[in-house]
Amino acid sequence: MKKKRWSSIKKISNYSAFFPGFMEKQFIMFFISEDPWQYIRNLKIPDELVILSGLRGLKRKKIDIETLIIADKFSWLSTHDNKFIVCSDLFEEGVKTDKINIPIPYLKGVIEKDYITIIRDKLNYHPLYYSRLPDGFVLAPRKEWITKIGYQPNIILDKTHVIMTQESMKLTSIDDHAYSSNVSSNEKDLIELFLQNIRTVFMDLQNKVREIYLIPSRSIGDLILMNLFNEKLKVIWPFKNAVPYFMKNNSILLDVKSILKKDKSILIKLRDKAESANKEILFISLLLETAKKTKIMLKDSLIVVGFGSNLDRVSDLIIALNDLFKATWPNTPIPILLSRTNIDLLKNNLLSLNDVTNYLNIEESNILEYQSYFDSEIAIINGY
């Protein structure tokens, strides 16, 4: 039986055409303002909303400011008293109790009468954008919602803690998984630690769902995952006419070109959803969208990606993860290579993915062949 989430859904309008909410875009906005409702009067909002106000039912006086969270019922938002969590309900209990080692996107925090505190996942995977208002601030996971109320969105990059008051927004970052100097500096030990982190999280995911799918992302991280989990992982391949050596019996072939020919507007929709023109992100989301249209994935399933392994510039990684989140939500993939302390091993140059592929005997020629296949498939986006 599905567990009951914290929540309070309120019906606030009665349009002739009932509009339940945005099923493909995460609609949630955080306000601190003298009158937050003035900013959304001209914005088409769903009939049923999840609302949390710092006033907690008190009538707002002219001298008051109001803190407000407004979302639709699909948004992942759940509330309890003055606390809130924004994440997939599959992981809500772990996020609530701070017992989450899986690299998933989430937000959580508290709302008081004169401030909102938000804590974001350690990867900064969940997008956050903000804008200054004449009398406060607005914050949202999509640029679109801020633009539609007439303001310019600014990205919050590598900050996991936000404290928003009417006068200011304080951004900080607390790294709870920093690399420990007590860990062995031996390369083999580090690689084994890296692989064990992935195996541990994969087992946790197996206990939650019936099936785990890999959507390839061109990263050599894909090959690491296929090497580690082989038949335990179903791979959704775009390679209809050329089957690489590493494809297994449980792989699923998708004819992406045929899907694009039938519906040329799909990429326009995906660009709008992702708020990005990043070709690799669009291709991952195109594969996912195709898989959903053809109904090949079990409902009780999760998606993982080898994406996110290039940490040469952390800001680029965060932007790419944010775009991936928006492009694929609510079926957001898990960048499982960045589990637990792995991001610190990579970010601190203690280890590289090439070290891991060498350790697993994945040959350079096979990596190049894989990336060549992928590049040829991504190229089809240019024609649409």
N, C-alpha and C positions, 0 to 999 in steps of 0.2 A: 504494500500500500504506500502510495506516495506521501511523504511527510508534509505537514502543513507548514508553510513559511510564515514568518512574521509579515504582516502587511495590513494596510487599511485602504481598500479601494473605494473611491467615492465617485458617484455619478454627478457631474456638475452642469451638464447641458443636455439638451434633447433635440439634436438636429433631425431633420426629416430623413436624411440618409445616415444611419447609425455608423459611427466611426470608432471602432474599438481601440485602435492604436497602431503603432508602426511595428509590424512583425519582422521587418528586415533591417530596420535602423534603430539604434538604441536611443530612445527619447527620455532624457533626464536632464534637468537643469537645477543648478544651485544658485540661489539669490541671497544677497544681503542688501537691503534697500529700504527707503522710507515707505515705498509702496511697490513691491515686486510685481503685483498683478497688472500695473499700468504697462509693463514692458511686453506682456504676452497677450494683450487684448486683441491685437491684430494678427496674432499667430494662430494658425489652425491647430488646435490641440484636440486630443482624443476625448470621447464622451466620458470614459471612465479613467480616473487618475488615481495614482498613489501620491498622497500629499503628506508632508511632514513640516509643521511650522514651529518655530521657536516660541511663538506665542501660546501654543497648546490650547487653542480654543478661546483665549481671551480676546476681547474686542480691541483692535488696534486703535490707539489714540493718535492724534496728530503729531505729537512729539515723539512717538515710538518709531523705532526701526523694526523691520521684520526679517527674520531669517526663514528661508523657505526652500524646500526640496519638492519639485514637481516632476512626475514621471508617468508613463503609461504602464499598464499592467504587464506588458511584455518586457519591460526594461531591465529586469533582474533586481530591481530595488525591493528590499523588504525592510520593514521598520518595527521597532519595539521601544516604547517609551520615547526617549530622545536619541536613541541609537539607530544606525542604519547600516546595511550591508548591500553592496552591489556586486553580485557574482552569480554564476550558474548555481542552481539549487543543489547540484550534485556535490559541490564543494563547500556549501555554505557552513556546515558544521565545523569543518577544519579552519575556515577563515575566522569564524566567530571565536574559536578557542585558541587561535594562534598556533594551531598544529597542522600547518600546511607546508609540505616540502615540494609540492608539485608546482612547476612554473606556470601558474594560471593568472589571468588578469582579474583584479578585483579592486574595489574601493570599500572602505568602511570608515565609520567615524561617529561623531556626536554633533547634535545641533542644539545650541543654547539660544537665549533670547537675543544676544548681541554678537555671537560669533558661530562659525562652523569649523570643525576640525575634520580633515580628511586624511586618511592613511591609504596609500596606494601600494600595490604589489611591488616587490623588490626589483623586478625587471623593468618597471615603468611601462608594462605591457598595456595596461588600461589607459586609453588616451584621456588627456585632460587639456582643455583650452579655456582661456579666461578673457574677460574684457572689463575695463573700468567703466562704470556707469557714472552719471552725474552725481548720484547719491549713494554709491556703493559698488558692488561687483556682481558679475554673473560668471558662472563656470559650467561647462558642459563637456561631454565626451565627443561631440561632433562640432566642427566649425560651423556647419550649416545652421544649427539652432541659434547661435550667437549672431550670425550674419542676418538671419531672418528677422531679428528684432532691431536691426539697424546699427550693429556695432561690429568692430573689427576684432576677430579672435586672435589670440596669441597662444602659442603652444607652451605647455609646461613640460620641459624635457626630463632631466635626470633628478627630479625631486620627488621623494616619496611621502613627504608630510606637508600639508597645506593648512594654515590657520588663516581664516578669512574673517576680517572685521569690516566695519563700514569704512574705516580710514585706510586700511592697509591689508596686504596679503603677504604673509610670511611663508617662504618656501625653504624647506630643509630636506636633508636626506640622511637617513639612518641605515647603515648597512649591518644587518644582523647576521649576515653570512660571510663576513670577511675571511679571507684566507688566513689560516693559522700558521705561524712560523714554526710550530711544532710538527707540522706534517713533513714527511720525508722529502728530501730534495732529489731522491733517486728517480730517474725518468720512468723506469718500469713501475715503481710504486705509485707514481702520480697518474700514469695511464690506467692502472688497475683501479685507483680511486675514482677516476673519471668514469670508467665503464661501470663500476659498481653503483655509483650514484644513478646512472641511467637505468640499470637493471632494477634497482630498488623502487624507483618511481614507476617503472613499467609494471612491476608486480602490483603496486598499489592501484594502478589504473585497471589492471585485469580483474581485480576484486570488485570494481565498481560497475563494470559493463560487460556485455556479452562479446563484443568485438572491438578491435582497435584497427583503424585504417591509417595508412601512411599516404599523404599526398606529397609527391616529390616536389622539390623546390630548387633544384639544380645544385644545391650545396652538397659537398662531399659528406656532409652529415647524414644525408639520405642513405648513402652506401654503408655507413657505420651502423645505422639502425637496421638495415636489411641483413647485414652480416650478423648482428647480435641476436636478432629475433626470428629471422628466417620464416618458418611456417606459422609463427604466432602472430604475424603481422600481415594484413591484407594490403597490397599496394595498388593504388588507383593510377594506372598508367595512361598517358596520352599517346603512346607510341603504337598506333594502329598497324602501320605497315612495316615497322622495323622493331623486332623484339630483341632487346639487349641480352647479353649472356647472363646477366644477374637476375632476370625475371624468374619468379618462382611459380609453381603450379597454382598458388592461391592468389595470384595477381588478377586484377580486373582491368580489361582494356576498354577505353572510351574513345569514341571517334569524335574528337573535339571539332574538327573541321566541318563535319556534317551538321553538328549542332549550330555552329556559326552561320553556315549557309542557310539553315532554316530560320534562324532568328538573328538577323544582323544587328538588332538593337541591344542585344544582351551585353555587349562590351560598353555601350554608352551607359547602361544602367549600372554596370559594375564600377565604371569610373566615378559615377555620381556617388555610389554607395561608399567606395573607398576614399573619396575625396583625394584621389591620387592618380597619376599616370604611370606609376612604377610598373614596368612590364612583367617582372617576376611576380609581384603581388597580384596583378590582374590575372596572370596565368594560373596561379594557385586558386584564386577565387573562381575562375572559369571552370577549372577541374571540379571544384566542389559543387558549383552550380549545376554542372552537367551530371554529376553523380546524384544530386538531389532530384533533378528532372527525370532521370532514368530509374530512380528508386532502387538503386543497387545496394544501398547501405541499410543495415539494420537500424531500427529506431534506437535501440539500447546500445549505442556505440559512441566512440570517441575518435578524434582525428589527431594524429601527431605529425610534426614536420621536422626535418633536419635543418630547417631555415633558422637563421639567427646566429650562425656560428662565426661570422666575420666581425671581429671586435676591434678592427683597426681604428675605427672611430665610433665610440659608444653612442654619440648623438645620432649617427646614421642608423645604427641598430635600433634605437628607440623609435625614430621616425618610421622605419620600416615595420617594426612590430605594431605601432599605432595604426598604420595603414592596413596591415594584415588583419588586425582586430576589426576595423570598420568594414573591410571588404568581405569578411566571412561571418560576422556576427549574425545570429546567435550560435552558429556552429564553429566557434573560434578554435583553431588548432592549438595544440600544446607543443611549444618548442622544447621538446624533452631533453635535447642535448644540454640545455642550460639549467638542468636540475641541480638543486642543492648548492654545493660549492663549485660546481663546474664553471660557472661564469667567472669566478675569481681566478681559477687556474688558467683560463684562457686570457682574461683581461690583464693579468699580471705577467703574461708571457712566460709562465712556468711550463706551458704545454701548448702545442699547436695541434690542429686536426690532422695535419700531415704526419705528426708523430703517432697519432692513434691509428691512421690508416696503414702506416708501415707496420705497426705492431700486430694489426689484424691481417696482414699480408694481402691488402687490397692494392693491386698493381696500378702504377701510374697510367699505363695505357688504358686500363679499364675506366679509370676516372675521366680521362680525356674523352673516351668514347661516349660515356654517359653524358658528359656536359655538351658534347657535340649533338647528340640526339635532342637534348633539351633545348639547345639554342635554335635548332631547326624548327622545333615546335613553337617556341615563343615567337619566332619570326612571323607566324601566321597572323599575329595580332596586328602587325603593320598594315595588313590589307583590309582592316575593318575599322 
